Amino acid sequence: MGFMTSSYAQFESNKKFKAIPPSNTSPKPEKKTIPPPTTDFPVIIPPNVYKSPDIIKSPPNPVSSYQIGKPSEISMIPKNNGFINPGDEIRDKLNKDMDRTLIREGLKEDSRYLVKIDVNFGNIKTKSEYFLIRCRDFGAIDGDLIKATLNSDIIRGGLELQNDYQEFRIYFKEGINIFELEALNKGLLGGNTGEFQFYDAEGKFIRSDYWENWDAGVKGKFVIIKE
């Protein structure tokens, strides 16, 4: 009987026992929620190849793109790039001066300097029955041909000018006489060039002159008045 009482009292004592936590126990840390990182990358939308099939292109074939006769864009000639060589201006001036000299001497033809209109040599008054006409080529001998007419009558036709003078006479009627020298061609080296001298029946010198770089068909006109 005594044993049972002691056991019961111990059971009751265990039932009412409460554990006391230690004084140095730290509180549990709070759990923080970390937001996901934000990005500033642009949104990339892939192209719709079904709506725009042209966006898919194969690279050009250098062999198939070559065309015969198509000028190449690659040039081996250096460009001027606006640079002006001061020597070019001097060279061009010297060339022009040389050209004029060659043309004046009948050594070169240049249509820019050819005389293409008839030339009036003026009036001559005389009492002489005739004039002695002397003609020659004062430039290079290159086959210059002339024709001489008096009052539309041919005095000499197809006269080829030489270095030495060639002579012929023209006889006048009373009053006005029209004497003409016509260039029938241009020489092999340039325009038709020639020189003339007039003498009267007594051998008196009347006048001399020349024509320079005439085109074919150009005439020199003299009005000779027989008094």
PANUVO-363386 format. One record per atom (N, C-alpha, C): x, y, z. Coordinates in steps of 0.02 Angstrom, whole numbers, plus 50000, padded with zeros to 5 digits. Layout:
BEGIN
XYZ
...
end
This chain:
BEGIN
500414994150000
500005000050000
500435006150000
500935005650037
501415011250038
501765012249972
501885007249932
502225007549867
501795010949816
501195009749815
500735012549767
500665019949778
500655022049841
500585029149856
501185032949831
501755030249841
502355033649817
502385034149742
502165029149707
502175029249633
501685034249606
501135034949632
500625039649609
500865046749617
501175047849677
501425054649689
501965056549638
502365051849620
502885053349570
502585054649502
502065051449482
501735052349418
501425059249413
501115061249469
500805067749468
501335073149463
501885071849497
502425076849494
502705077549423
502765072249386
503025072449316
502545075749268
501925075149280
501415077949235
501415085449237
501565088549291
501545095849297
502215099049280
502715095749257
503375098549242
503375102249176
503665108449173
503735112549112
504465114549104
504725113749043
505425115349030
505515122849024
506035125449053
506195132549051
506765133549001
506655137548947
507195138448897
507765142348926
508375141348899
508965144948924
508905152348907
509205156448953
509145163748945
509545166548887
510045163248863
510465165848809
510255163548739
509675161048734
509445158648667
509275164648623
509605165448563
509485171048517
508865169748474
508515175248453
507915174248411
508105171848341
507645168548312
507765166048244
507775171748194
508235171548145
508265177048094
507645176948049
507455183248030
506885183747985
507095181947913
506675178647879
506805176547810
506575181947762
507045184947724
506885190347676
506795187547606
506325190347572
506185188447502
506585192847454
507035190147414
507445193947366
507095194147299
506945200347274
506595200747208
507065198547152
506795195947099
507215193847042
507545199847009
508155199046983
508495204746950
508125206946887
508155213646875
507845216546815
508365217546761
508195216846699
508645217846642
508365223046595
508815226846561
508615231946513
508725229846441
508825223346429
508945221046361
508315221946319
508395224446253
507805225346211
507495218646193
506865219146180
506495213146161
506615211846087
506875206246069
507025204446000
506455200145973
506165202745919
505615199045887
505885196045823
505915189745816
506175186645754
505735188345694
506025189545635
505615191145576
505205185245554
504645187145523
504195182045496
504395180545425
504735175045414
504985173345347
504425171545299
503845170045326
503285168245282
502975174445250
502975180045289
502705186245262
503225190045220
503865189445238
504395192945201
504935187945182
504815184145129
505325179045110
505965182045082
505945188745062
506545191745032
507095193145082
506935192545147
507455194145196
507995188745197
507835182945170
508325177545167
508625177445097
509235179745090
509565180145026
510245176845031
510415173344978
511085170344976
511595175544955
512215175044976
512735179944957
512845179844882
513005185744852
513105186044779
513685181744757
513595178744699
514115174544669
514545178944624
515185179844640
515595184344598
515675181844527
515595175344515
515665172744448
515045174044407
514455172644437
513835173544400
513655180844390
513905185344435
513745192444428
514185195844377
514695192644351
515135195744301
514775195944234
514805201744201
514495202644135
515015204944086
514985201944027
515445203843973
515245210743948
515735215143942
515605221843917
515435226843972
515345224544033
515195229044088
515845232144112
515885238844115
516515242044136
516665240444209
517305239344221
517525237844289
517545244244329
517355243744393
517385249444437
518085250744463
518535246044451
519225246844474
519635249744417
519945255444428
520335258844377
521055259244401
521515257544356
522235258044371
522505265044358
522085269444329
522305276244313
522195280644374
522695283844399
522595288044459
522165294044443
521725295844491
521295301544481
521665307944497
521415313444465
521745319844474
521625322744544
521015321344571
520825323744638
520895331344644
520775334944588
520785342144591
521465345344590
521995341444586
522675344244586
522845346844517
523075352944513
523255356244450
524015357044449
524315354144398
525035354744390
525185361344354
525545365944385
525685372344351
526085371444287
526455365944280
526825364844219
526375363244159
525765360844172
525305359244117
525105365444079
524995371044115
524795377244082
525345379744036
525965379444060
526525381644018
526605377043958
526525370543969
526585365743913
526045367043861
525425368243883
524875369443835
525005375743795
525255381043827
525395387243792
525945386243740
526465382543758
527005381243711
526755377143652
526315372343665
526035368243611
525615372543563
525215377143591
524815381443548
525255386043505
525775388843536
526225393143498
526575389143443
526775383043458
527095378843408
526615377143352
525985375743370
525495374143318
525395380043271
525335386043300
525245391943257
525835392943211
526435391843237
527035392643195
527045387543138
526885381243154
526875376043102
526345377443050
525765379843072
525235381443024
525435387342981
525745392343012
525955398242973
526465396342920
526885391442936
527395389142888
527125383742842
526485382042850
526195376942806
526415369942824
526635368842886
526875362242906
526365358142944
525805361142961
525295357542998
524615360242981
524125355842980
523445357842964
523025357843028
522655363143038
522185363543093
521585367443070
521015364243067
520415367343039
520205373543078
520415374143142
520235380043180
520555386343152
521125385643118
521485391443092
521425392143017
521055387742985
520985388242912
520565394342894
520795398042843
520405403542815
519865400642771
519235402142786
518675399142750
518255404142712
518445410542713
518075415642676
518545418942626
518245421542573
518645424842520
518985431142547
519545432842515
519945438542536
519955443742480
519835450042499
519845455542451
520515459142457
520925458842403
521575462142404
521555469342380
520965471842366
520895478942350
520935480542275
520985487042260
520975489642192
521665491742169
521785490942104
522405493042072
522235496842008
522505502842002
522405506641940
523055506441899
522975505641834
523565505041791
523395507241720
523905509341684
523845510741612
524195505341571
524465500341607
524845495041573
524365490441536
524615487541480
524215483041440
524105476341476
524605474341516
524555467841551
524975468141615
524875463141657
525295462141716
525645455441709
526265455141733
526615448841741
526505446441813
526205440641819
526045437741885
526565432441902
526855433041960
527335428041984
527055425042049
527035418442053
526755414942111
527235409442135
527235408242199
527615402642227
527315400742295
527525394942320
527325392642386
527865394842436
527685399142483
528195401642530
528275397142591
527855391942597
527925387142651
528255380842626
528105375342660
528365368842638
528025366842573
528405363842528
528125361542464
527735355142477
527075355742476
526645350042493
526065349242445
526155351742383
525645350442332
525085355442329
525195361742351
524675366842346
524525368342273
523875368342256
523645369842187
523215376142188
523305380342136
522895386342130
522625386842058
522115391142052
521835392741986
521815400341979
522025402941922
522015410141909
521505411641855
521055416441869
520545418341820
520545425941813
520375428341753
520295435441739
519615436341705
519175440041739
518495441041713
518155434341700
518245429641746
517945422841745
518265418241693
518755420741655
519115416341608
519725413241643
519815406741633
520375403341665
521025405041629
521495407841667
522155409441640
522635403741653
522645401241715
523035395341733
522605391041779
522535384741760
522145380141801
522585374541828
522505372941891
522895367541921
523625368941924
523815375141939
524515376941945
524785374742013
525275370242012
525565367842075
526135372442095
526065375242154
526565380042178
527195376642200
527765379642181
528415377042198
528795382142240
529405380542257
529815385142295
530025391142253
530145390042190
530325395442144
529695398442113
529745404742092
529185408142062
529025405241993
528375404841979
528135403141912
527755409241885
527815410541820
527565416741791
527035415441738
526575420141734
526085420341679
525825427641674
525515429241617
525275436041604
524515436241602
524255442141622
523535443341615
523455449941577
523045449841524
522935455741482
522255458841500
522255465441502
521655468941526
521235471741469
520595472341484
520145476241442
520075483141474
519795487841437
519705494541465
519195494241522
519345497941574
518885498341630
519065493341686
518535490341713
518625486041772
518765478841751
519275476041782
519465469041772
519495465541840
519215459541843
519215455641905
519705449841898
520235450241938
520725444841937
520675441042004
520665434241998
520585430142058
521095424442059
521355423142118
521765417242132
521365412842180
521255406642161
520845402042201
521255396042225
521195394442289
521515388442316
521095382342296
521395377842258
521035371842236
521055366242287
521515366542334
521565361242384
521925363742445
521975359242493
522425360342550
523025355742540
523605358242558
524205354242549
524215348242595
524695343942585
524755337942626
524925339642698
525235345342710
525455347242777
525045352842808
524565355442772
524165360942800
523765364442747
523505370442766
523115374342719
523545376842661
523195379442610
523525381942550
523875388542566
524515389042550
524895395142562
525245397142498
525315403542488
525645405942427
525845413242432
526255415242385
526495422142381
526465424342308
526315430742297
526275433242228
526625440042222
526815441542160
527105448042141
526795450242075
526665456742069
526385459642007
526905464541978
527005463941912
527425468641874
527035470841813
527125477241793
526765479541733
527165477841671
526925480041613
527235478241549
527935481141542
528095486241580
528755489241577
529225486341629
528995481341667
529415478241718
529405481841784
528945486741790
528905490541851
528535486441905
528825486341964
528505482642019
527865486242039
527315482442044
526665485242063
526505483742136
526495477442155
526355475642225
526515468242236
526565466442298
526645459342317
526255458042382
526065451942391
525695449942450
525715442342455
525355439542503
525345432242511
524675430142540
524515423742533
523935420842567
524185415242612
523825414242666
524075409642718
523515405042743
523665398542739
523225393442769
522515393842743
522445394342678
521775394542648
521475387642644
520835387342654
520465381142642
520335380542567
520185374442545
520035373442474
519415377442455
519455380942398
518895384842374
518925392242391
519385394242435
519445401242454
519785405042397
519525411142383
519795415242328
520075421742355
520605424042320
520865430742331
520675435042271
520355440742284
520075444942230
520455451442224
520605453242160
520925459642143
520485463242092
520355469542104
519995473742055
520515478142021
520635476841956
521145480541918
520785485041868
520905491441876
520565496341833
521055498641780
520895497141717
521315499141660
521085506141638
521535511041646
521365517941628
521535519341556
end
